[in-house]
Amino acid sequence: MEHPLAILKKYWDFDSFRPLQGPIIESVLDGKDTLALLPTGGGKSLCYQVPALCLPGVALVISPLIALMKDQVEQLKKRKIPAAAIYSGMPYAEIDRVLDNAVYGDLKLLYLSPERLTTDLALERIRRMQVSLLAVDEAHCISQWGYDFRPAYLNIGAVRELIPKTPVLALTATAIPEVVTDIQEKLQFPETNVFQKSFARPNLSYIVRKEENKIGKLADMLKKQPGTAIVYVRNRRKTQEVALQLQRMGFTASFYHAGLEHDERAKRQDEWMQGTVHAMVCTNAFGMGIDKPDVRLVVHLDLPDSPEAYFQEAGRAGRDEKRSYAVLLYDDFDVQLLEENFSRSFPDPKEIRRVYQALGSYLQLAVGSGAGVSYNFDLAAFSRAFEFNPREALAALKVLEQAGWITLSDAVYIPGSFFIRVTREELYDFELKNPAVERILKAMLRTYTGAFQQYVSLREDQLARFLRMEKQGVVTALQAFHRAGIIDYRPPRDAPQLTFLLDRVDARNVQIDRQWYDFRKKRSRERIDQMIAYVRELHCRSQQLVGYFGEKDAPRCGHCDVCREHYKSTPSGPGFDKLKDRIRELVLAQKLDEKALAGFFRGRDQARIPEVLAYLMDEGWLAESDGKLVWNE
C-alpha cells in the first residue's frame, strides 16, 4: 500500500496534510468507522480521496449535492484519477455503464446520490464490487435533528450488510451534539470514533450591522476590501438587481443562480475564480465545492434561516487562513420575513396532499407507477398551471421530500448523448446517399468512440467548433439523424430534477407522520430563534456560533464587531503599551501576517494578540496589505 503522504504529493503536490486530515486518514486505513467534523474549507474531500487511492478497489462516496459530485469528478479526472458519478436524471444505459466500470474497470471513486445508492440496479452491482471505503458526505442529512434531513440517508446503514468489512467515513461541516451521536447510531458504528476540529475560525471576523442602506454599506466594504467577495441574497431576482447596482457604482460584479443556463453559470464562475469579477452576487446555489482560498469578504444581505446554513456560507471566506470578514446586514423587515417564511414552510397536510395530487397530473404519471423516475421540473410553470403560490407549493414539496415521497434538486446539467442504432454498413450507405451530412457523421465517429456499443456524451458546441459550424446547425443535423433512425439522440438537459422515490399513490393515501412533522417544525423554530438571537444579542459572534455547535467554553474571538466594541472602550494600560511597542518593533522589522506575529509571543500575551491587533487596526495604527501587517506612524 502506497503511503498517504506519497499519494498526497503525487496527485495534489502537497507536502503535508492539514490539521486532523492525517489522523482521520490513518483511522480509515486501520479499518475503523470514523466521523470527521471539519469546518467549511477544512479539506474533507481529501480524507476519503487519499484512502481511496491507497486501498485496492473502489470507494463509494455518498453525497446529496449533484453539482459538488460533478465538480469533484471533473477535478479528479484532471489529476488522472478515474472517477465517475451517478445521480438523478441520468439515462439508464449510462448508469448501467458506470456501474459496470466500477465492477470490472479501474474506477477508484464512484459518487452516488443517496437515492441512487439503494436502487436494485446499484445494490446488485455493489455486491460484486471490491468496495474499499464507504464515504458519507454531508452526513448530518441522516439525522432528523439536522437542518437538512434526507430520508434516503437512512438506507445507507442497510448497504453495510453487503460490505460488512468495509470501513465507513462520515463527514460534515455542521453538526450539533445530538446530530454527532445520531450519525454514528444510524451508520451502525461499533464504537464512538470522532475527529472534531474546533468550529472556531480565528482568521474570520464576524460582523453584524443593522442597516437600512444595505447597498451603500456593501459598496463601502467592497472599496475597503479589494479581494474577492461573495454576496448572498435570498432569491434569483435580487441577484441581478444587486449586481446591476454594484456595476453602476463602478464595481466588477456578476450574478449567479440555478436558473441560468449551464454554460452561463460555468462562464460566470470561471470569471470569478480567475479574479476578473470582484463580487459575485448569488443565491445559496453558488459556493458548493468551490475551493477558492482567497475570498476576503462574504456578505449576507438577507437573514439565513439557520446557523448551520450561515456558518457554512460564511465559512467560504478566508480558506487560506488570512484575515477575512463575514458580514451580515439586516433590518427589521428581514426578521419579519424570516417569521413569515417559517409560517409558510409547514403547510396544512390537506394542502400537501393537494400539491401531491397536482404533481401527478402535471407530470402525467399514473397511480401505481413512477418510482425511481426523474423529471425536468419547472416550479413556476407548475404553480401557474394549478394556481399555487410558488413559495407555498415549494414548502409542500419540501415536506413531501423529507417524508420520503420525492426528491427535488436544483438545476442539473446533463450533457447530450447519442447511440448509433444501425450497423457500420448501414451507416456507410446512409453517408453515400446523404453527402451533405457525411462530414458531420465522420466527425462524430472520430470524436466520440464507442457509440456503436453504448450511449456516448457529446457537447454540441464543441462539435460545432470542430466543424466550424453554428451550434444550431449541428443540433438540427442531430435531430434529423434521430428522425431517420440512424442515431438515438438525447438533447442536453439543464433543469431542476424531481424524482419519485415511491410509486404514485392516490393523494388520500399520502401519510405525513404528525409526530415527525411537529418535531421538524419545532427544530426549525429553534434554528430561526437562534439566528434572530445571533443578530440581536451583543455577545461575541464566534462564541455564539461555536456554542451552538457544542463548544460552550470557547473564548472571545477578540475581533468580531462585539469584541471590537468591547475592546475600544477598554482603557490602555502599561501592559497594553508594552505589547503595542513590541508589535510596532516586529512589524517595522519584517513582513508578518497575524499568525506569524503571534508566534513571537507566549502565554497570556499571545492570547491577547487578536484583541490588541483589532484595537490597533480600529485606531489606525495598523493596516493590512497583501495579507501582511503594515505599521502607520
C-alpha positions in Angstrom: 0.0 0.0 0.0 1.4 3.4 -1.0 1.9 5.8 1.8 -0.8 8.6 2.2 1.8 11.3 2.1 3.2 9.9 -1.2 -0.3 9.9 -2.7 -0.8 13.5 -1.5 2.4 14.6 -3.1 1.9 12.6 -6.3 -1.6 13.8 -7.1 -2.1 17.1 -5.3 1.6 18.3 -4.9 1.1 19.0 -1.2 3.9 18.1 1.2 1.8 17.8 4.3 -1.8 17.3 5.5 -3.9 20.0 7.1 -4.7 19.6 10.8 -6.7 16.3 11.5 -6.5 15.1 7.9 -3.6 12.8 8.7 -5.2 11.1 11.8 -8.6 10.8 10.0 -6.9 9.0 7.0 -4.9 6.8 9.4 -8.1 5.8 11.2 -9.8 4.9 7.9 -6.8 2.9 6.7 -6.9 1.0 10.0 -10.4 -0.1 9.1 -12.2 1.9 11.7 -15.6 3.6 11.2 -14.8 7.3 11.5 -16.8 10.5 11.9 -14.9 13.7 10.8 -16.2 17.1 11.7 -14.3 19.7 9.8 -15.5 23.2 9.1 -16.0 24.5 5.5 -12.7 24.7 3.8 -11.1 22.2 6.2 -10.3 19.7 3.5 -13.0 17.0 3.9 -12.7 15.6 0.4 -9.0 14.6 0.8 -10.0 12.5 3.8 -11.7 9.9 1.5 -9.9 10.6 -1.8 -6.4 9.8 -0.4 -7.5 6.5 1.3 -9.4 5.5 -2.0 -6.0 5.7 -3.8 -4.2 3.9 -1.0 -6.6 0.9 -0.9 -7.4 -1.7 -3.6 -10.9 -1.4 -5.1 -13.4 1.4 -5.5 -14.5 3.9 -2.8 -18.3 4.7 -2.8 -18.9 8.3 -2.0 -22.5 9.3 -1.0 -23.4 12.9 -1.5 -26.7 14.8 -1.9 -25.1 17.6 -3.9 -25.1 16.8 -7.6 -23.1 19.9 -8.5 -20.5 19.0 -6.0 -20.3 15.4 -7.2 -19.8 16.5 -10.8 -17.2 19.1 -9.9 -15.2 16.7 -7.9 -15.3 14.0 -10.6 -14.1 16.6 -13.1 -11.2 17.7 -10.8 -10.2 14.1 -10.1 -10.1 13.3 -13.8 -7.8 16.3 -14.4 -5.4 14.7 -11.9 -5.6 11.4 -13.8 -7.7 9.7 -11.1 -10.5 7.5 -12.5 -13.8 8.6 -11.0 -17.5 8.8 -12.0 -20.8 9.9 -10.6 -24.4 8.6 -10.7 -27.3 10.9 -9.9 -30.9 11.7 -10.7 -31.8 12.4 -14.3 -29.0 10.2 -15.9 -30.2 7.8 -18.6 -30.5 4.1 -17.5 -27.9 3.0 -20.0 -25.4 5.5 -18.7 -26.0 4.4 -15.1 -25.5 0.7 -16.2 -22.3 1.5 -17.9 -20.8 3.4 -14.9 -21.7 0.6 -12.5 -20.1 -1.9 -14.9 -16.9 0.2 -14.8 -17.0 0.1 -11.0 -17.2 -3.7 -11.0 -14.9 -4.6 -13.9 -13.0 -1.4 -14.7 -10.4 0.7 -12.9 -12.6 3.3 -11.1 -11.2 4.4 -7.8 -14.1 6.7 -6.7 -17.8 6.3 -7.5 -20.1 9.1 -6.3 -23.7 8.3 -5.8 -26.7 10.3 -4.6 -28.3 8.5 -1.6 -31.5 7.8 -3.7 -29.4 6.0 -6.3 -27.4 4.0 -3.9 -30.2 1.8 -2.8 -31.8 1.0 -6.2 -32.0 -2.7 -7.2 -29.5 -2.0 -10.0 -26.9 -0.4 -7.7 -27.3 -2.9 -4.9 -26.8 -5.8 -7.3 -23.6 -4.3 -8.6 -22.3 -3.3 -5.2 -22.4 -7.0 -4.2 -19.9 -7.7 -6.9 -17.6 -4.6 -6.3 -14.5 -4.6 -4.3 -15.5 -1.7 -2.1 -12.5 -0.1 -0.3 -14.4 2.6 1.6 -17.9 3.9 2.1 -17.7 7.7 2.5 -20.8 9.6 3.6 -20.5 13.3 2.8 -22.9 15.8 4.4 -23.6 13.1 7.0 -25.8 15.4 9.0 -28.5 14.7 6.4 -29.0 11.3 8.1 -30.3 12.9 11.3 -33.8 14.4 11.9 -32.1 16.7 14.4 -30.1 18.1 11.4 -31.2 21.1 9.4 -31.2 19.3 6.1 -32.6 15.8 6.8 -32.9 13.5 3.8 -34.8 10.2 4.4 -32.8 8.4 1.7 -29.7 8.7 4.0 -31.4 6.3 6.5 -31.0 3.5 4.0 -27.2 3.8 3.9 -26.9 1.6 7.0 -28.6 -1.3 5.2 -25.9 -1.2 2.4 -23.3 -2.1 5.1 -24.8 -5.6 5.2 -23.5 -6.1 1.6 -20.0 -4.8 2.5 -19.6 -5.7 6.2 -15.8 -5.4 6.3 -15.7 -2.0 4.6 -15.0 1.0 6.9 -17.3 4.0 6.9 -16.1 7.5 6.9 -18.8 10.1 7.7 -18.1 13.7 7.1 -19.8 17.0 7.8 -19.0 20.7 8.5 -22.1 21.4 10.6 -23.4 19.2 13.3 -24.8 19.9 16.8 -24.0 17.4 19.5 -27.3 15.5 19.0 -26.5 15.1 15.3 -23.0 13.8 16.1 -24.5 11.0 18.2 -27.3 10.3 15.7 -24.9 9.9 12.8 -22.9 7.2 14.5 -26.0 5.3 15.6 -27.7 5.4 12.2 -24.5 4.3 10.4 -24.0 1.5 12.9 -20.6 2.5 14.3 -19.5 -0.3 16.7 -17.8 2.3 18.9 -17.6 6.1 19.1 -14.8 7.4 16.9 -15.0 11.2 16.3 -12.3 13.6 15.0 -13.5 17.1 15.5 -11.7 20.3 14.7 -12.9 23.4 16.6 -15.6 25.3 14.8 -13.8 28.5 15.6 -12.2 30.3 12.7 -9.5 32.5 14.2 -8.8 34.4 11.0 -12.5 35.1 10.3 -14.1 38.3 11.7 -17.9 38.0 12.1 -19.6 41.4 11.7 -23.3 42.1 12.1 -24.8 45.5 11.2 -28.4 46.7 11.4 -28.5 48.7 8.3 -31.2 50.5 6.3 -29.0 51.3 3.3 -27.5 47.9 2.7 -26.2 48.6 -0.8 -24.4 51.7 0.3 -22.8 49.8 3.2 -21.9 46.9 0.8 -20.2 49.4 -1.5 -18.2 50.8 1.4 -17.0 47.3 2.3 -16.1 46.4 -1.3 -14.0 49.6 -1.6 -12.1 48.8 1.6 -11.6 45.1 0.9 -10.1 44.7 -2.6 -10.0 40.9 -2.5 -12.7 38.5 -4.0 -16.1 38.8 -2.4 -19.4 36.7 -2.3 -22.7 38.5 -1.7 -25.6 36.1 -0.7 -29.2 37.1 -1.3 -32.4 35.1 -0.8 -33.9 35.0 -4.4 -32.9 34.9 -8.0 -34.4 38.3 -9.0 -32.4 40.1 -6.2 -29.1 38.6 -7.5 -29.5 40.5 -10.8 -30.8 43.7 -9.1 -27.9 44.0 -6.6 -25.2 43.1 -9.3 -26.6 45.8 -11.6 -26.5 48.4 -8.7 -22.9 47.5 -8.0 -21.9 47.7 -11.7 -23.4 51.2 -11.8 -21.2 52.1 -8.9 -18.1 51.0 -10.7 -17.6 47.5 -9.3 -16.9 44.4 -11.4 -19.8 42.4 -10.2 -21.8 39.4 -11.7 -24.7 37.3 -10.5 -25.3 33.6 -10.2 -28.3 31.4 -9.5 -29.6 27.9 -10.5 -31.9 29.3 -13.2 -29.1 30.4 -15.5 -28.1 28.2 -18.5 -25.3 25.8 -17.7 -22.8 27.4 -20.0 -23.5 30.8 -18.5 -23.2 29.6 -14.9 -19.8 28.0 -15.8 -18.6 31.2 -17.5 -19.5 33.4 -14.6 -18.0 31.0 -12.1 -14.7 30.9 -14.1 -14.6 34.7 -14.3 -15.0 34.9 -10.5 -12.4 32.2 -9.9 -9.9 33.9 -12.1 -10.4 37.3 -10.3 -11.8 39.2 -13.3 -15.0 39.6 -11.3 -14.6 41.2 -7.9 -18.0 40.4 -6.3 -20.4 37.5 -7.1 -24.0 38.2 -6.1 -25.7 34.9 -5.7 -28.2 32.6 -4.1 -27.1 29.6 -2.0 -26.7 27.7 -5.3 -23.2 29.2 -5.5 -20.3 28.0 -3.5 -20.7 24.3 -3.1 -17.4 22.6 -4.0 -15.7 25.9 -4.9 -12.3 25.8 -3.4 -11.1 29.5 -3.8 -8.8 30.2 -0.9 -8.5 34.0 -1.2 -12.1 35.1 -0.6 -11.7 38.0 1.7 -15.3 39.0 2.2 -18.7 37.1 2.4 -21.7 39.4 2.9 -25.3 38.3 3.6 -27.9 40.9 2.6 -30.7 38.6 3.9 -31.1 36.6 7.1 -30.3 32.9 6.6 -32.9 30.6 8.3 -30.4 28.5 10.3 -27.0 28.9 12.0 -25.8 25.8 10.0 -26.6 27.5 6.7 -25.0 30.8 7.8 -21.9 29.1 9.2 -21.3 27.1 6.0 -21.8 30.0 3.7 -19.8 32.5 5.8 -17.0 29.9 6.0 -16.2 30.3 2.4 -14.2 33.3 3.3 -10.5 33.0 4.3 -9.8 29.4 3.5 -6.1 30.5 3.1 -6.2 31.3 6.9 -5.6 35.1 6.2 -7.8 37.8 7.8 -11.2 37.8 6.2 -14.7 39.0 7.0 -18.2 37.5 7.2 -20.7 40.3 7.4 -24.4 40.1 7.9 -26.5 43.2 7.1 -30.1 43.1 8.4 -33.1 45.3 9.2 -36.4 44.7 11.0 -38.1 43.6 7.7 -35.6 40.7 7.5 -36.7 39.4 10.9 -40.4 39.7 9.8 -39.7 37.9 6.6 -38.0 35.1 8.4 -41.0 34.7 10.6 -43.3 34.7 7.5 -41.2 32.1 5.7 -41.4 29.9 8.8 -45.2 30.0 8.8 -45.2 29.1 5.1 -42.7 26.3 5.5 -45.1 24.0 7.3 -48.4 23.9 5.3 -51.5 22.1 6.4 -51.5 18.3 5.5 -54.5 18.9 3.2 -52.5 21.4 1.2 -49.6 19.0 1.0 -51.9 16.3 -0.5 -53.4 18.8 -2.9 -49.9 19.6 -4.2 -49.1 15.9 -4.5 -52.2 15.3 -6.5 -51.4 18.2 -8.8 -47.9 16.9 -9.2 -49.1 13.6 -10.6 -51.4 15.4 -13.1 -48.7 17.8 -14.1 -46.2 15.0 -14.9 -49.0 12.8 -16.4 -48.0 10.0 -14.0 -50.5 7.2 -13.5 -51.2 5.9 -10.0 -49.0 2.8 -9.2 -46.1 4.0 -11.4 -43.1 6.4 -11.3 -40.8 5.0 -8.6 -37.2 6.0 -9.4 -38.1 8.1 -12.4 -36.8 11.7 -12.7 -38.5 14.5 -14.5 -37.4 18.0 -15.5 -39.4 20.2 -13.2 -40.3 23.9 -13.5 -41.8 25.1 -10.2 -43.0 28.4 -11.7 -44.9 26.6 -14.6 -46.3 24.0 -12.2 -47.5 26.8 -9.8 -49.1 28.7 -12.7 -50.8 25.6 -14.1 -52.6 24.9 -10.7 -52.8 28.4 -9.3 -50.5 27.8 -6.4 -48.4 30.4 -4.6 -44.9 29.2 -5.7 -43.4 29.6 -2.1 -46.2 27.6 -0.6 -46.0 24.9 -3.3 -42.3 24.6 -2.7 -42.9 24.3 1.0 -45.3 21.4 0.4 -42.8 19.7 -1.9 -40.1 20.0 0.7 -42.3 18.3 3.3 -43.0 15.5 0.8 -39.3 15.3 0.2 -38.5 15.0 3.9 -41.3 12.5 4.3 -39.6 10.2 1.7 -42.1 10.6 -1.2 -39.9 12.6 -3.7 -36.6 14.3 -4.1 -36.1 17.7 -5.6 -32.8 19.1 -6.8 -31.6 22.4 -8.2 -30.9 22.7 -11.9 -28.6 19.8 -13.1 -26.8 19.9 -16.3 -26.9 16.6 -18.1 -24.9 16.7 -21.4 -26.5 15.5 -24.7 -25.7 11.9 -25.7 -26.2 9.6 -28.7 -26.2 5.9 -29.7 -25.8 4.7 -33.2 -28.7 2.4 -34.0 -27.5 1.0 -37.3 -24.6 -1.2 -38.4 -21.4 0.3 -39.8 -22.5 -0.9 -43.3 -25.9 0.8 -43.0 -24.2 4.0 -41.7 -21.8 4.0 -44.7 -24.8 3.5 -47.0 -26.6 6.5 -45.4 -23.5 8.7 -45.9 -23.3 7.8 -49.6 -27.0 8.8 -50.0 -26.6 12.0 -48.0 -23.2 13.6 -48.9 -24.3 16.9 -47.4 -24.1 15.5 -43.8 -21.3 13.0 -44.3 -18.7 15.4 -42.8 -20.8 15.7 -39.6 -21.2 11.9 -39.1 -17.5 11.3 -39.7 -16.6 14.0 -37.2 -18.9 12.3 -34.6 -17.3 8.9 -35.2 -13.7 10.3 -34.9 -14.5 12.5 -31.8 -16.8 10.1 -29.8 -15.7 6.5 -29.8 -17.9 3.6 -28.6 -21.2 4.9 -29.9 -22.0 1.6 -31.6 -22.0 -0.1 -28.3 -23.4 2.4 -25.8 -24.7 6.0 -25.3 -21.8 8.5 -25.6 -21.9 12.0 -24.1 -21.3 14.8 -26.6 -21.0 18.6 -26.4 -22.9 20.2 -29.3 -20.9 23.4 -29.0 -17.5 21.6 -29.2 -18.6 19.6 -32.2 -19.7 22.8 -33.9 -16.4 24.5 -33.3 -14.5 21.5 -34.7 -16.7 21.6 -37.8 -16.6 25.4 -38.0 -20.4 25.5 -38.0 -23.1 27.3 -36.0 -24.2 25.2 -33.0 -27.8 25.3 -34.1 -26.8 23.7 -37.5 -25.2 20.8 -35.6 -28.3 20.4 -33.4 -30.6 20.4 -36.5 -28.4 17.7 -38.1 -28.5 15.5 -34.9 -32.3 15.8 -34.8 -32.5 14.8 -38.5 -30.3 11.8 -37.9 -32.6 10.9 -35.0 -35.8 11.1 -37.1 -34.1 9.0 -39.8 -33.5 6.2 -37.2 -29.7 6.5 -37.7 -29.0 7.5 -34.1 -30.9 7.9 -30.8 -30.1 11.5 -29.8 -30.9 12.8 -26.4 -30.6 16.6 -26.1 -28.8 18.1 -23.1 -30.9 19.0 -20.1 -30.4 21.8 -17.6 -33.4 21.9 -15.3 -34.3 21.0 -11.7 -34.9 17.3 -11.3 -37.9 15.9 -9.4 -37.7 12.2 -8.7 -40.5 10.0 -7.3 -39.0 7.7 -4.7 -42.2 5.6 -4.5 -44.9 4.8 -7.0 -47.5 7.4 -7.2 -50.5 6.8 -4.9 -53.9 8.3 -4.5 -53.4 11.6 -2.7 -55.7 10.5 0.1 -53.1 7.8 0.9 -50.2 10.2 1.3 -49.4 9.9 5.0 -47.4 12.6 6.9 -46.5 11.4 10.4 -47.8 14.1 12.7 -45.3 13.5 15.5 -42.4 13.7 13.0 -44.0 16.8 11.4 -44.3 18.6 14.7 -40.7 17.7 15.7 -39.4 19.1 12.4 -41.4 22.3 12.9 -40.1 22.7 16.5 -36.5 22.2 15.3 -37.0 24.8 12.5 -38.4 27.3 15.1 -35.4 26.8 17.3 -33.0 27.4 14.4 -34.8 30.6 13.4 -34.8 31.8 17.0 -31.1 31.2 17.2 -30.4 33.3 14.0 -32.5 36.1 15.4 -30.6 35.9 18.7 -27.3 36.0 16.7 -28.0 39.4 15.2 -29.6 40.9 18.2 -27.6 39.8 21.2 -24.3 41.6 21.9 -22.2 38.6 22.7 -19.1 37.5 20.8 -20.3 36.3 17.4 -17.8 33.5 17.2 -18.8 32.3 20.7 -22.5 32.3 19.7 -21.8 30.2 16.6 -19.4 27.7 18.1 -21.6 27.4 21.2 -24.5 26.4 19.0 -22.3 23.5 17.7 -21.5 22.4 21.3 -18.3 24.4 22.1 -19.7 26.0 25.3 -16.4 27.2 26.8 -14.9 28.9 23.7 -13.0 32.1 24.4 -13.9 35.5 22.9 -12.6 35.8 19.4 -11.3 39.3 20.0 -12.1 40.6 16.5 -15.8 40.4 15.8 -17.9 43.6 15.9 -19.0 42.9 19.5 -15.4 42.2 20.7 -14.0 45.2 18.9 -16.6 47.5 20.5 -15.7 46.0 23.9 -12.0 46.5 23.4 -12.5 50.0 22.1 -13.9 51.0 25.4 -11.2 49.3 27.4 -8.6 51.8 28.6 -5.0 51.1 27.7 -2.5 50.4 30.4 1.2 49.6 30.9 0.7 46.1 29.7 -1.1 47.2 26.6 1.6 49.9 25.8 4.3 47.2 26.2 2.5 44.9 23.7 1.9 47.8 21.3 5.6 48.8 21.3 6.7 45.2 20.7 4.2 44.8 17.8 5.4 48.0 16.3 9.0 46.9 16.5 8.3 43.5 14.9 6.1 44.8 12.1 8.6 47.5 11.1 11.5 45.0 11.1 9.9 42.4 8.8 6.8 41.4 6.8 4.5 39.4 9.1 0.9 38.2 9.0 -1.2 37.8 12.2 -0.3 34.2 12.7 3.5 34.8 12.3 3.3 37.8 14.6 1.5 35.8 17.3 4.4 33.3 17.2 6.7 35.9 18.8 4.6 35.9 22.0 3.9 33.4 24.7 1.2 32.7 27.3 -1.2 35.5 28.3 0.5 37.9 25.9 -0.1 35.6 22.9 -3.8 35.2 23.9 -4.3 38.9 23.9 -2.8 39.4 20.4 -6.2 39.2 18.5 -7.8 41.9 20.7 -4.7 44.2 20.6 -4.5 43.9 16.8 -8.2 44.6 16.4 -7.8 47.7 18.6 -4.7 48.9 16.8 -6.5 48.5 13.4 -9.6 50.3 14.6 -7.4 53.2 15.8 -5.4 53.3 12.6 -2.0 52.2 13.9 -2.1 49.0 11.9 -3.3 48.1 8.4 -3.1 45.1 6.1 -1.6 44.9 2.7 -1.4 41.6 0.7 -2.0 39.7 3.9 0.9 41.4 5.8 0.7 43.9 8.6 1.8 47.4 8.0 2.5 50.0 10.8 1.3 53.5 10.3 3.4 56.0 12.2 
